[in-house]
């Protein structure tokens, strides 16, 4: 769809900026996504008109409706299960790290505030995961209605959070919500009667195609078990792998993790004062939610730390970085080869900056690098503080609370 979306964006809507393509499984509300949904809507309308005219003599679409509901039910069920695993393994909302714990609430973005709230409590993550696991009821025709109701409730919470806290994925959960509503439409009248009329009602099960041959019936059952087992097990294995990689990344960086106050910042042998807006004020390493450089005020640059290479790559605004990367993909092609060369290309074009670092002692970090052909030498001092020392991390669950104020 990339070439079509690019044409629609540039030639039809005259969008002046770079249209950034999403990565696999990425649901950011980029211009690309809105153009994609626009194209899908137009094709759907045209397809409906053409099909309705060409096939106007058909009496019903019961069989087609059945297979459409199968696709939607399975897609929703597996997607909700994947969301649930992210909660169970705490991959979507990671534990609070140094950056989050030292950020002033007033300087947080709404999304960062929401992620900090969810990241604090593993128990609440489990609760959300269980609610999203209820989407697995959609895998069976007899439990489709209750599964759709549970899915609507879980997605309503997701949508409320994403819209209220300006989370970058609003359209995707909204689309899933519409899918769940579609599954309930056939029972809408009966559900209304059940809750508001006091009448006795029953919910008919969607009729599946009947296969006369036994081998076809057996094959259908085997296929269903295989598909469900494959997706559930593969999602589980993937998340176990992601969790392992996540923990290995934390362990690899643990020696350097912490909050570093910048004591000296030298550019071409010229020491910048603390009031200089280009001077780093603080460096945060080991926060898997956000490793960053703090400047004067609330300005930040984003950092990526490689403990094995003892290298820190610093980039500015993430929107600018995504634009740079898209320009490179447009120029060299969206291939794996380009992906693996991306860091070196960004560095060569001075779109990001690399620093080598070492610990001169347990508290002092020395960094050397180049920014726009200027040599930079930095000395940073680690604060003697650990995650468990923060008040938020000390205070946990209490059955009895005599005080009714925050402290």
N, C-alpha and C positions, 0 to 999 in steps of 0.2 A: 504493500500500500504506500510505501515511501514516495515513489515517484508521483502517484496520483495526488497524495496529500500535499506534496510540494507544489504541484501545478495549481491545485485549488487555492492554496494559501497565497501564492505569489501572483498568479494571473487573475484569479476570480476576486479574492478579497484584498489584493495588493498589500499584503503584510510586508513591512519594510525590514523586519529583523530576521535573524536565522531561526528556522523552525527546527527545534531540537527533537530528535527521535528518542523514544523511551527505550530503556534496556528491557530485556525479557523479565516478565513478572514485576515490572515497575508501573505504578499507577498514578504518577504525578499528574496533576491537572495542567499539563502543558498545553500550549496552543495546538500541538499535534493531536492531542486527545479530543479537543473540541472539534477540530476539522474532521477527525475520524468519525466521531458520532454524527456530525452533519452529513457526511457522505453515506453512512449507514442508513440514516433516516431517509435521505433522498432515494437511495436504491430500494429501500423497503416500500416506500410509497409507490414508486414506479412499478416495482415488481407486483405489488398488490393489484394495481389497476390492470396491468397486462394479463396477469393470471386470472383475475376475475372475469375479464372479457373473453379470454381464450377458453376458459373451463366453466362457463356460466351454466351449463346444463347439469353439472354434478349435483347430487342431492345432499351429500354430506362429506365431511373430511375426518371421520372418526379415526381411521387408521393413521392418517397423517398427524392428527392431533395427539394420538397416543405417542408416536415416536418423537414428536416435538417436546412433549412433557418429559419423556425419558431423558432426552439430552439436557433439558433445563434442570431436572431433578438431580441428575448425576453431577452436573457441573456445579450446582449450588452446594451439594453435599460434600464433594471433595474440596471445594474452595473453603467452606466453613470449617472443615476438619483441618485443613492446612493452617487457617487462622488460629484454631485452637491449639495446635502443636506449637505455634510461635509463642503462645501464652504459657503452655506447660513447660517449655524449655527456656522460657524467658529471653527469647531472642528479639522480639519486637520492642519490648520495654526493658532494656538492660538495667542492671543494678546502678544506683547512683554513683558517679565517680567524682573526681576532684573538681572538674570544671563546673559541673552542675551544682555541687555543694558550696562552691565559692562564688557563684553568680548571684548578684542581687536580683530579687524577684522582679523588681521594676525594669531590669534590663533584659529579662527573658522574652523570647518570642512567645506568643500564645501556645504554639505547638510544643516548644521546649518545656513550658510550664506543665502542659498535659502529660508529656512523656515522663517528666520528673514525678508527677503524682502517681502514674501507673507503675513506674519503675521502683518506687519505694516499697511496695507490698507484693510479695510473691503470692500470698494468699488470695488477693484480689485478682491476680492474673489467673490463678487456678479457677476461681469462680467464673471469670469471663470465658475461659477455655471450655468449661463444662457447658455453659450456655450455648456456645458456638458448636460444640459437639452434637447438640440436639438436632443439628441439620442432617445428621446421618439417618434420621427417620425418613428422609426424602428418598432414600434408596429403595424403599418398598412401597408399592401402590397403596396398600391398606393403611399405611401410616403417613401418607403424603400430606394430608390436611394438617395433622398435628405438627408434622415436621415443618410445614410452611409457616404455621403460626409461631412456632419457636424461632424459626429463622427470621421472621419479621421482627420479633421482639429484640433479638440479638443485634440485627442490623439497624434497628431504630436507635439503639444506644450508640452504635458506631457512627451513624450519621449525625446524631445530636452532638457528639464530641467533635467530629471532624468539621462540622459547620461552625460550631460555637468557638472552637479554638484554632480556626484557620489552618487546619491540618491540610497537607498538600494533596490528599486524595479524597475528593468529595464526589466526583462523578462515578467512580467505580462502585463504591458501596451503594450509591443511589441506583445504579443499573441493576445490581444484585437485588435490591429491595423491590424494584419493579418486576423482576423475574419471580420473586416469591409471591407478589400480589397476583401475577398471572396464574400461578398454580392454584390460587384460592378462588379465582373468579367463578369457576364452575360450581362452587359450593357457597357462593356469597349469599344468596337468598336463604338457603337452609341454615347457615350460621347465624344470620340475622334473626330468623324465626326461633332458633334454639335459645338465644340470649334474651330476646325481647318479647316474644309472643307466648311463651309457655307451652307451645305446641310440641308434640312428640315428632321428632324428625330423624331421618337417617341419612348418612353420607354414602352415596353409591361409589363403589370403587371403579376407577377408570378401566374400561374393558381392554384387555390385551388381545392381540391377534391369536387365534386358535390354530395350532398346528396339528394336522391330522396324523402325521407320521411320528412314531415314538422317538426315532433318532433325532428328529428336529426338536422335540420337547426336551429331550435329555441334553442336546447340544446347547439349547437356550439357557438351561440351568447352569451348565458347566461354564458357559461364556460369562454369565452374570457373576458367578462366584470368582472366576478368574479376574475379571475387570475390577471388581470391588477389592479383592485381595491384593491385586497388583498396586492399585493406587494408594490404598491405605498403608500397606507395608513399605512401599517406596517413599511415601511422604515421611513415614516414621524414620526410616533409615537415613534419609537426607537430613532430617532435623538432628538426629544423633550425630551425624558428621559435622553439621554446622556448629553444634554445641561444643564438640571436641575441638574444632578449629578455633572457636572463640576463646575457649579456656587456654589452649596452647598459645594463642596470641597474647593473652593476659600474662601468662607465665613468662613468656619471652621478654616482655617489656617490664616485668615487675621490678627488676634491678634499678630501672630509671624512672619508675612511676613517681609522680608527685607534682607539687606546685613550686615552680622556680621563679623567684623574683630576680629581675635583671639588674645586676650591679654595674655592669659596664657594657656599652654598646658603641663600638668603634667602626667608623666607615672611612676607609682610606686613611687610617691613622688619625682621623678626626673624631674625638669622643663627643657623642651627642648628649645634650642635657636631657634631664627627665621631662622637660617641657616640650621637647621636640616631638611633633606628631608622628614622625617616621620611626621614632625609637620604640623598641619593644619595652613593655612594662612587666610582662609576666608570660611564662611559658607553662602550659599544662600538658603533662605526658601521662598516659595510662588510663585516660577516661575513654572507654570504648564507645561511649555515646558521642563524645566530642573532644578531640585533642585540638588545641588551639593556641594562638598567640594573642595576647591582649595588648592593645595599644592604649594611648591616653583616652580617657572617657570610656565609652562602651564599644569602641571599634575593635573588631577581631579579624584575624586571618586564620584559615583552617590549616591544620598540620596533619601529616601522615608520617608516623614514626616506624622505621624499620630497624629493629634491635639487632638483627644479624649483620646488616651493613653499617650499623651505627650512622644512619642517615635520616634526616628530617626533610621532607618536602613540604614547603609552605606555599599555599595558594590563597588568593584573595577571595573575592565574592564568589560563592558557588555557582550563581547564575552565569557570571562571566566565564567561569571555568567550563561549565557545560557548553556554553557557546563556542569557546575555543576548540573543545573536543569535537563538536559537531562540524566545525569548519574543516578540521583535519580529516574526519570521516568523509565529508563531501569531496575533499580533494583527493584522498588516497583510497577511498572505498571502505565500506563497513565490513571489514574482514577480521578474522582472528589475528592475522599478521599485524594489522594496524593497531588492534587492541593491545597486543603485547608490546608494541613499540611506543605506545602513547606517552608514557612518562618521559622517555628519552626525547621524543619530539617536542613535548611541552617545555622541557628544560632547555633544549637547543634554541627554541624560539623565545625564551625568556618570559614564558607565560606562567611558569611556576619557578620556584627557587629552591635549591638544594643546599643543605648544611650538613657537614660532618660533625659528630659530637663525641665527646669522651668525658668520663668522670675523672677529674684529677684527684678527688677524694670522695668520701661518701656523700658529701653535700654540694660539691662544686661541679657544675657542668660547663664545659668549654665547647663553644660552637664556632665553626669557621665555614664561610661560604661566600657566594658572589651574588649580588643583586644588581642587575643592569650594568654589568662590567665593573662594579665597585666591590672591592673586597670588604667583607664584614667579619668582625671578630667580636664574640659575645661571651661574657662571663655571667653565669647565673647561679644563684644560691638556692638550694632546696629548703623549703620550710619543714621544720620538724613536726609534721602533723600527718596523721593517718586517717583513713576513711572512718574507722570506728571512733575517732575522737570527736566527731561533729555531734552536736546536740540531737540533730534529727536522727542520726544512726544509733545513738545511745538509748533513746526513748522508744520502747516498743509497747506491746499490748499490756493493758492493765484492766483487771476486772473491776477494781475499786479506784475511783478518781474523786477525791474530796474537792479538789480545786475545779473551778469552772472558768478559768481563764488560761490564755496561752502562755506557756513558759517552757 
